[in-house]
Amino acid sequence: MEYLNIFVKGIFIENMIFAYFLGMCSYLAVSKTVKTANGLGLAVIFVLGITVPINYLLENYVLKEGALAWLSPEYANVDLGFLSFIMFIAVIASMVQLVEMIVEKFAPALYGALGIFLPLIAVNCSILGGALFMQDRQYPSIGEATVFGLGSGVGWWIAIVAIAAIREKIRYSHVPAPLKGLGITFIITGLMGIAFMSFMGIEI
């Protein structure tokens, strides 16, 4: 049951886009069509689902104070926490490189459509945010950390696909010229963010 709670919270209550506004750059740039938004969203799910548990293991068995006690009692006081950012980003960059190679190999059209924003997942603040939230919340098991990563990824995917679907429809509607494109996108994102943030006080 706890896994379900974490998963649902990651999607709806603690949504990376609408609750914390993380990953807005690629969210705004790639959400012009549902096809590209879906592709990037699935890539984000994969990266978060892989990097959060890997970084959990790094945090708990290598980086934090006392984590190296499993090597020898003399390492019980070693604290490598200052390396957290560097190690988290290295793991994320490695996984993004893997995703980029897979997409280029099996979906070259999507690879071309996503362009520079696919490798830029490595510096997407929602990906690093997933690792830092995991670190801050100190999940007691790798299973909970993994579910949190997947839930966060699914939430980000839902957000970008939803706004892409809306933008495709708006393209053919009578939106005033000054609001077309990013203008109406910002307004809709703000309204959706308010709606999602209304869930923030809900306890599951």
C-alpha positions in Angstrom: 0.0 0.0 0.0 2.9 2.4 0.8 4.3 1.8 -2.7 0.9 2.9 -4.2 0.8 6.0 -2.0 4.3 7.0 -3.2 3.4 6.3 -6.8 0.2 8.3 -6.8 1.8 11.2 -4.9 4.6 11.4 -7.5 2.0 11.6 -10.3 -0.6 13.9 -8.9 0.3 15.5 -5.6 4.0 16.1 -6.0 4.0 16.5 -9.8 7.4 17.7 -11.0 5.8 20.2 -13.5 2.7 21.4 -11.8 3.7 21.3 -8.1 7.4 22.2 -8.4 7.7 23.6 -11.9 10.8 21.6 -12.6 11.9 20.7 -16.1 10.0 23.6 -17.7 12.5 24.3 -20.5 12.0 21.0 -22.3 8.3 20.9 -21.2 7.7 24.2 -23.1 10.0 23.5 -26.1 9.0 19.9 -26.9 5.2 20.2 -26.2 4.2 21.4 -29.6 3.1 18.0 -30.8 1.8 15.0 -28.9 4.2 12.6 -30.7 7.4 14.4 -29.6 6.0 15.1 -26.1 5.1 11.4 -25.7 8.6 10.3 -26.8 10.4 12.7 -24.5 8.0 11.8 -21.6 8.7 8.1 -22.0 12.5 8.9 -22.0 12.1 10.9 -18.8 10.2 8.0 -17.1 13.0 5.6 -18.1 15.8 7.9 -16.9 14.1 8.7 -13.6 13.1 5.0 -13.1 16.7 4.0 -13.5 18.7 6.9 -11.9 16.7 7.3 -8.7 17.4 3.7 -7.4 21.0 3.8 -8.6 21.5 7.1 -6.8 19.8 5.7 -3.8 22.3 2.9 -3.7 25.2 5.4 -4.1 23.8 7.6 -1.3 23.2 4.8 1.2 26.2 2.6 0.5 28.9 5.0 -0.6 28.3 8.7 0.0 26.6 9.5 3.3 28.4 9.3 6.6 28.9 5.8 7.8 27.8 4.3 4.4 31.2 2.7 3.9 31.0 0.7 7.2 30.2 -2.4 5.1 33.8 -2.3 3.8 35.5 -2.1 7.2 34.8 -0.5 10.6 37.6 1.9 10.1 35.5 3.6 7.3 32.5 4.1 9.6 33.2 7.8 10.0 33.9 8.6 6.3 31.5 11.1 4.9 31.5 11.5 1.1 28.3 13.5 1.0 30.0 16.5 -0.6 30.3 14.3 -3.8 26.5 13.8 -4.1 25.9 16.3 -6.8 28.8 15.2 -8.9 27.9 11.5 -8.6 24.2 12.0 -9.2 24.8 14.0 -12.3 27.3 11.4 -13.6 24.8 8.7 -13.2 22.1 10.8 -14.9 24.4 11.7 -17.8 25.3 8.0 -18.3 21.6 7.0 -18.5 20.7 9.8 -20.8 23.5 8.8 -23.2 22.1 5.3 -23.2 18.6 6.6 -23.9 20.0 8.7 -26.7 21.7 5.8 -28.4 18.5 3.6 -28.1 16.2 6.3 -29.5 18.7 7.0 -32.4 18.9 3.3 -33.2 15.2 2.3 -33.0 13.3 5.6 -33.6 15.4 7.9 -35.8 12.4 10.0 -36.7 11.7 10.7 -33.1 15.4 11.3 -32.5 15.4 14.0 -35.2 12.2 15.6 -33.9 13.5 15.8 -30.3 16.8 17.2 -31.4 19.0 18.8 -28.7 16.3 18.3 -26.1 17.0 14.6 -25.8 20.6 14.9 -24.6 19.5 17.9 -22.5 17.6 15.5 -20.3 20.9 15.2 -18.5 20.5 18.8 -17.2 16.8 18.6 -16.8 16.2 19.9 -13.3 13.3 17.4 -12.8 15.8 14.5 -13.2 18.2 15.9 -10.7 15.3 17.0 -8.6 14.2 13.3 -8.4 17.5 12.3 -7.0 17.6 15.2 -4.5 14.1 14.6 -3.3 15.0 10.9 -2.8 18.0 12.0 -0.8 16.0 14.5 1.3 13.1 12.1 2.0 15.4 9.3 3.0 13.2 6.4 1.8 13.8 3.3 3.9 14.2 0.9 0.9 15.3 0.9 -2.7 11.8 -0.3 -3.7 10.2 2.9 -2.4 12.9 5.0 -4.1 12.3 3.3 -7.4 8.5 3.7 -7.1 9.0 7.4 -6.4 11.2 7.7 -9.5 8.7 6.0 -11.7 5.8 8.0 -10.3 7.7 11.3 -10.8 8.5 10.3 -14.4 4.9 9.3 -15.1 3.7 12.6 -13.7 6.1 14.5 -15.9 5.0 12.5 -18.9 1.3 13.2 -18.2 2.0 16.9 -17.8 3.9 17.3 -21.1 1.5 15.1 -23.1 -1.5 16.9 -21.7 -0.2 20.4 -22.6 0.9 19.1 -26.1 -2.7 17.8 -26.7 -4.1 21.2 -25.7 -1.5 23.1 -27.8 -2.4 21.0 -30.9 -6.1 22.0 -30.4 -5.4 25.6 -29.6 -3.5 25.9 -32.9 -6.8 25.7 -34.8 -8.8 27.9 -32.3 -9.4 31.6 -32.2 -6.7 32.6 -29.8 -5.7 36.3 -29.9 -2.4 36.7 -31.8 -0.4 38.1 -28.8 -1.2 34.9 -26.8 -0.5 32.3 -29.5 2.4 29.9 -28.8 4.1 30.3 -25.5 1.7 33.0 -24.2 -1.3 30.7 -24.0 0.9 27.8 -22.9 2.1 29.7 -19.9 -1.4 30.7 -19.0 -2.7 27.1 -19.3 0.3 25.7 -17.4 -0.3 28.2 -14.6 -4.0 27.2 -14.3 -3.1 23.5 -14.4 -0.4 24.1 -11.7 -3.0 25.8 -9.5 -5.3 22.8 -10.0 -2.5 20.3 -9.1 -1.3 22.4 -6.1 -4.8 22.1 -4.6 -3.9 18.5 -4.0 -0.8 19.4 -2.1 -2.5 19.4 1.3 -4.2 16.0 0.7 -2.9 13.1 2.8 -3.2 9.7 1.1 
